Amino acid sequence: MPLPRRAATVRIRRGQIHRVTAMPPPPQQAPEPAGLQLLLQPEVVAPNHPPPAPPAPAAVPVPPQPQGEARYRRPLVRLQAVPNEDHVPDNYGDGPDELGITPAVYQALERHLPPDLAGAPAEVKRYFMRSVLRNYVPSPSQRIRTQNQREYRERILSAYQPLHPELYTNDPSTFILPAFLQAINGNTEESITSIMMEPAPGVFAFPMLKPSFCQMLMSEVNNFLRWAQSANQRIMRPTSLDRHGRGAALSDFGLQEMLDNLMKDFISPMSTVLFPEVGGNTLDSHHTFVLEYGEADGARGFHVDDSEVTLNICLGKHFTGADMYFRGIRCGNHVNSGTHDEEYFVHPNVPGQVLLHHGSHRHGVFSVTSGRRVNMVMWCKSSVFREMKKFMTDFSGFCRECQFQRTARQVQHLQELTARISISGQESEDETP
């Protein structure tokens, strides 16, 4: 079967939420608080001996200045990196404002204001802090999706009865193999890498979970899907990429805290060692789901994950085919670039085996030829790294194409420098009598 040589850009999103809520109207712009313009004006110091006034220039039409918050969208002063713990912040009410910003956030940010602004009236400080925070506040549509998802989970958790309550403990170490647990507790690069093999650059395989956990998790997911069908509860698909097969997000029916601890206590230590270039030590959220595929469901398309680090566990069952293929790590600017021969790699899905790889490692899964394949996938994300990416232009720390471009620039610079040195030396020889 010919393998694809180019990747297709795929946007990873959760399935559509069945409950539709009317979008709220956009928040009204707050009036410009009194004293803000005076506070932000630069101080003008009159000289002792003012020079004579120059001739008046020809009148130039002045463009109208933006009014309201738009005028102060770009902060005019910088926040302090270290908060002033001695500063007592003002009171900003009892509840969140129309942007969803709580008083506690305003009070925490106020301690980072520069001294000349920290003493301003509360309305002025709120106005400035809003101009900073609005870049991080979810849009109205995002808030609606979040609220709908919260209500969706609350309906499930209030009615669903777990089949295996032991899965819902907050201590995932009871499901971890002793050898893996010992390696993580060693907390050294040598102990972590000693239990792994690297079948391809950036792809790590190792045993991690007890077989009993894999069996319980598969039966728990099957029980949840049967309950949803009998209760006429529509299930949100884990990703928009998986339009075939069966699956569910594990956080939707109560496994959120156990999975949080799994990422914090076990995946983060590994990612700190193996993937420091994408914030492996700052993982702070995840999206975890189980997918089951059969012969009729086809292949899982060529894609990249919505993650910094991906954990992929083959839970079972008995199947043939469904090998994974990898085509090199790319940043968002080069996700559609070609594949170099040395980046081509195929790895079998082995029940019980864990794969850990970069979320931007382009990959896919071939079709199941017989039986049923069940995998648990955890997309681990770092909000810190995602914020840093907004200001990065070079991703040569992990992107192969960025590495080639950087090397090409270095070679070109070296050639130009060599040519200039050669020309300079030739001119010196010509000037010698």
GULO-660064 format. One record per residue (C-alpha): residue in three letters; x, y, z. Coordinates in steps of 0.001 Angstrom, whole numbers, plus 500000, padded with zeros to 6 digits. Layout:
BEGIN
AlaXYZ/...
***
This chain:
BEGIN
Met500000500000500000/Pro501568503352499011/Leu502129505645501962/Pro501290509346501872/Arg504263511627501416/Arg502567514861502396/Ala500528515715505431/Ala497047517166505417/Thr496274520048507716/Val493741518953510274/Arg491996521093512835/Ile491346519167516003/Arg488121520141517756/Arg485629518531520027/Gly482315517409518540/Gln479430519807518238/Ile477459520332521430/His473830519427520959/Arg472439522058523297/Val472315525484521697/Thr472237528605523823/Ala471627532085522474/Met474818534085522297/Pro474808537058524673/Pro475148540548523189/Pro478659542006523196/Pro479524543907526378/Gln478963547633526278/Gln482104549715526247/Ala482736551203529638/Pro482964554998529733/Glu486416556424530049/Pro487084556843533789/Ala487828560310535093/Gly491501560988535626/Leu492831558283533284/Gln494014560678530570/Leu495641562930533155/Leu497305559973534856/Leu498820558581531660/Gln500043561926530293/Pro503847562279530309/Glu505165564823532775/Val506473567980531120/Val509274569919532859/Ala509720573564531850/Pro513405574549531171/Asn515023577415533090/His515607579446529920/Pro513119578488527279/Pro514360579007523696/Pro512570581429521445/Ala509433580045519965/Pro509911578764516404/Pro507664580069513642/Ala504261578474513654/Pro504102575655511110/Ala501323575354508609/Ala498193573876510079/Val498092570094509598/Pro494783568313510045/Val494928566048513105/Pro493229562670512672/Pro490529561970515232/Gln491727560102518284/Pro489986556841519220/Gln487668557156522167/Gly486719554758524951/Glu488613551555525708/Ala489984551302522157/Arg492261554217522967/Tyr493917552296525786/Arg493905548822524222/Arg497695548976524117/Pro499082549392527648/Leu501045552588528174/Val502993551286531168/Arg504510547953532042/Leu503435545586534777/Gln505963544696537443/Ala507283541135537337/Val507430540919541150/Pro504181541716542974/Asn504097544265545780/Glu502898542095548642/Asp502572545125550949/His500060546821548651/Val496416546562549716/Pro494251546262546573/Asp490920547975546164/Asn487531546280546320/Tyr486178545349542867/Gly482734544135543828/Asp481291540757544766/Gly481075538963541422/Pro482596538764537944/Asp482073541586535469/Glu480614541276531965/Leu483887539783530685/Gly483828537100533369/Ile486807538570535267/Thr486435538009539001/Pro487393540548541700/Ala490128538181542909/Val491856538420539512/Tyr491745542219539588/Gln493119542286543128/Ala495944539864542282/Leu496908541836539159/Glu496767545160541015/Arg499809544113543059/His501771544056539772/Leu500889547636538802/Pro503690550237538852/Pro503656552560541880/Asp502351555597539967/Leu499321553612538832/Ala498772551596542012/Gly497614554751543824/Ala495083555735541157/Pro491313555448541695/Ala489859551962541419/Glu488005552800538183/Val491250553864536491/Lys493110550737537611/Arg490259548468536532/Tyr490235550210533140/Phe493938549593532596/Met493831545999533874/Arg490905545190531585/Ser493010546293528603/Val495601543707529649/Leu493228540902530601/Arg490917541116527592/Asn493631539399525506/Tyr493237536313527711/Val489494536310528305/Pro487518533700526318/Ser485183535004523646/Pro481408534818524235/Ser481170531747521981/Gln483964530029523920/Arg482216530776527203/Ile479004529282525807/Arg480823526107524747/Thr482443525836528162/Gln479113526291529945/Asn477386523744527709/Gln480133521213528300/Arg479933521775532052/Glu476180521173532023/Tyr476665518115529797/Arg479080516559532310/Glu476871517438535264/Arg473940515593533685/Ile476086512510533140/Leu477696512504536589/Ser474318512867538290/Ala472899509761536584/Tyr475711507406535579/Gln476664504585537953/Pro480302503417537517/Leu480949499745536868/His484424499774538464/Pro484537502324541313/Glu488226501511541916/Leu489056503331538676/Tyr487789506589540158/Thr490348506789542951/Asn492662509774542822/Asp495777507592543093/Pro496734506149539691/Ser499864504523541143/Thr497751501440541991/Phe497491500756538227/Ile501203501310537455/Leu503711498481536956/Pro506271498296539825/Ala509292498679537505/Phe507861501841535963/Leu506921503225539379/Gln510456502641540635/Ala511962504402537614/Ile509756507478538080/Asn510453507615541792/Gly514160507618540971/Asn513552511062539472/Thr516682511037537304/Glu517175511054533560/Glu519000507730533772/Ser516220505992535709/Ile513506507278533355/Thr515269506412530110/Ser516322502998531434/Ile512784501596531043/Met512254502971527522/Met513239502159523996/Glu513301504713521188/Pro512257502899517992/Ala512399506192516061/Pro513715509675516900/Gly511257511317519280/Val509039508218519692/Phe509402506334522988/Ala507844502945523794/Phe507627501301527228/Pro505360499197529490/Met503489501266532073/Leu500039499976533084/Lys498926496707534604/Pro496845494469532306/Ser494008494545534865/Phe493710498309534445/Cys493447498003530662/Gln490662495432530988/Met488748497472533584/Leu489012500670531553/Met487700498984528392/Ser484756497464530256/Glu484024500807531987/Val483890502622528646/Asn481615499923527179/Asn479354500204530224/Phe479177503994529835/Leu478299503762526134/Arg475569501173526841/Trp474142503393529582/Ala474139506416527266/Gln472253504473524617/Ser469648503186527080/Ala469256506647528676/Asn469007508337525248/Gln472002510500526216/Arg473873511845523214/Ile477662511423523557/Met480069514098522397/Arg482656512644520053/Pro486193512908521487/Thr487606514568518341/Ser486232515725515024/Leu488799513555513254/Asp487210510310514455/Arg483922510087512589/His483913506298512724/Gly484366503789515511/Arg483236504087519113/Gly484686506266521819/Ala484234508726524662/Ala486162511377526570/Leu487091509897529953/Ser486631513193531797/Asp482966513272530779/Phe482013510486533183/Gly484155511177536238/Leu487797510200535589/Gln489135513772535470/Glu490945513817538838/Met492588510428538366/Leu493842511474534935/Asp495060514834536297/Asn497236512975538792/Leu498425510557536105/Met499692513487534038/Lys501183515371536977/Asp502909512456538722/Phe504036510314535781/Ile503801511992532376/Ser505238515361533406/Pro508474513876534839/Met509019511975531578/Ser508185514994529422/Thr510568517181531405/Val513408514873530383/Leu512297513959526858/Phe510497517078525544/Pro511892520208527241/Glu511720522173523964/Val507892522233524057/Gly507392522954527752/Gly507449519351528935/Asn507841520545532518/Thr504844522915532329/Leu502032520536531310/Asp498866521779533001/Ser495865520327531128/His494880517354529007/His492173515858526821/Thr491950512090527294/Phe489718509706525381/Val489279506064524368/Leu488638505002520765/Glu487661501600519393/Tyr488060500695515714/Gly487123497679513628/Glu487584496516510064/Ala484701498610508717/Asp485906501851510302/Gly488850502455507981/Ala492152504141508754/Arg492744507033511113/Gly493880509857508870/Phe497267511527508672/His497286514342511263/Val498976516115514141/Asp497605516212517676/Asp496291519211519583/Ser498938518690522245/Glu502518519358523229/Val503025515717524310/Thr500841512717523416/Leu500507509493525400/Asn499013506631523360/Ile498194503327525086/Cys496991500283523180/Leu494487498662525578/Gly493535495717523326/Lys491652493755522061/His492661490988519657/Phe493332492508516225/Thr495665492572513255/Gly496808495552511235/Ala496344499086512619/Asp500056499918512571/Met500976503541513285/Tyr503134505496510844/Phe505152508632511552/Arg506359511307509117/Gly508500513754511072/Ile507949516619513526/Arg506815519953512127/Cys505785523336513472/Gly502534524900512340/Asn504255526740509477/His505608523522507932/Val502949520927508757/Asn502312520376505033/Ser505958520050504012/Gly507316516861502485/Thr508738513866504346/His512425513024504269/Asp513355509367503887/Glu514900509140507349/Glu511660510426508929/Tyr509526507564507598/Phe508708505044510352/Val506045502398511014/His505360501019514502/Pro502914498232515426/Asn500126498777517954/Val500969496277520698/Pro498360495679523449/Gly499691496948526768/Gln502446499078525248/Val502651502851525714/Leu503905505290523091/Leu504992508809524086/His505679511298521303/His505692514975520377/Gly502189516270519676/Ser503400517830516401/His504863514546515180/Arg502837513867512024/His501292510418512134/Gly498335508212511278/Val497026504661511758/Phe496393502029509085/Ser493100500164508938/Val492308497207511196/Thr492391494033509082/Ser490688491825511685/Gly489325492143515229/Arg488854495337517260/Arg491550497851518335/Val491060499963521486/Asn493425502806522400/Met493523505396525176/Val494994508720524023/Met496015511597526296/Trp496769514965524721/Cys498896516818527289/Lys499024520598526886/Ser501081523488528254/Ser499423526897528417/Val502833528458529144/Phe504391527105525948/Arg501329528031523889/Glu501604531616525087/Met505324531659524269/Lys504649530338520746/Lys502797533546519911/Phe506121535408520082/Met508361532732518498/Thr509458532739514846/Asp512031529930514899/Phe511048526404515958/Ser514315524707515047/Gly514353523145518508/Phe511967520478517196/Cys510847521282513607/Arg512983519592510948/Glu512159522168508267/Cys513105525044510586/Gln516392523251511235/Phe517089522977507501/Gln516279526647506973/Arg518509527733509852/Thr521375525592508523/Ala520892527059505045/Arg521054530588506469/Gln524241529746508377/Val525863528240505289/Gln524889531258503182/His526261533636505811/Leu529529531664505965/Gln529848531709502168/Glu529253535466502024/Leu531781536036504802/Thr534367533852503031/Ala533795535729499774/Arg534295539101501470/Ile537507537915503117/Ser538764536579499774/Ile538004539858497981/Ser539651541862500749/Gly542775539686500547/Gln542940540042496758/Glu542696543824497006/Ser545544543870499532/Glu547749541857497185/Asp546965544203494282/Glu547975547231496348/Thr551336545697497319/Pro554140547316495212/
***
